[in-house]
Amino acid sequence: MASMATDPDRVTKLRALLEKEPNDGFLLYALAQELAKLGRTDEAVAHYDRAIEVDPKECYAFFHKAKVLEEARRVPEAVAALRAGLARARAVGDRKASSEIEGYLDQLE
């Protein structure tokens, strides 16, 4: 499916934006998503981690980090990411994220 393909230029553009705003959680998350689509697991995970670090309310980065790790057959790491994400979602009161993360965690455990 061509519509599911990622444009490598997006990575370049996001990196350029991050040079100006290195602590922008949304940009970090967006770059992680693009890297994940390109199959660049370790880079994607690093950017999800950075998004989580700079934005305490960023719960979906845990979810998508787990997806990338699961696809890389790193299930124990995916489970750990989901557990951390569930704790974060509960701590910030994000019920929707909490529910989705919990559902995904149930699938993996």
N, C-alpha and C positions, 0 to 999 in steps of 0.2 A: 504494500500500500504506500503510495507516494505521499499521501497526506500525513502518514505517521513518521515519515523521515524527518530528520532534523537538519537544519542548515548549519554547516560548520562555521559559517560567518557569524551565527548567533553567539557562539562561544567567544569569538574574537571581540564582538561588540560588547558582550557582558563583561569580559575581562577589562576592556577599556573603561567602561562605566565604573567598575570596581576600583580601578586605579584612583579615580576621583573620590569615591565613597567606599572605602574598604570595609566599613562596618555596617553596610546596608544589608540587613537580614534578607530582604526580598531579593536583592540582586544575587546574594550568595546562594539562596534557595533556587533561584531561576537557573543559575549556572550549574548547580548540582543536577538539576533536572535535565538540562541539555547534555551534560557529560554522561549521565546515566543512559540516555537515549543512544549515545554513541558507543556504549559498552565500556566506558572508561570508569570502571567500578571504584578503584581506589581514589581517583580524583573526585569522583562524585561524593563518596563517603566523606572525604576530607572537607568538601564544601558544605555538605549537610551539617557536619559537626561544627563548622565555623558559624553557620546560620543559627544553629541551636545555641551556641555560645554568646552571640551578640544580641539575640532576640529571645528573651525569656518566655515570650508568649508563642513562640514558633513551635507548634506541636506536630504539624504535618511533616516536618523534616524528619522526625523520628520514623513516621509511617513509611515514607518513601525511601529513607535510608534502609529500612528493613526489607523493602521490596528488592532493592538493588542487591543487598546481601543475600537474600533468598535466591535470587536468580543466579548468583555466583556460587551457589551451594554452600554458603556460609551461614547455615541455619542457626547455630548457637549464637552467633553475633547478631543475627536478625532478631532473635528472641530477646536478647539483652537490650537491643535498641527499642523494641516495643515496650518492654517493661519500664525502661527509663522514660519513654514517651508517655506511657500511661500515668506514671507518677507526676510528670510535668503537667499533663492535661488536667489531672485532678487538682493539682496545686494552683493552677491559674483559673480553674473553674470552667474549662472548655468542655462542656458535656458532649458536644458532637464529636470532637476529636477523641475524647475519652472512649466513647462508644465504638467508634470505628477502629481505634487502636486495639481495644479489648477484643473485638470480633476477630481481627486479624491474628492477634496473639492466640486466641482459642484455636484457630486453624493450624497454627504452627506447633502448638504444644501437644 
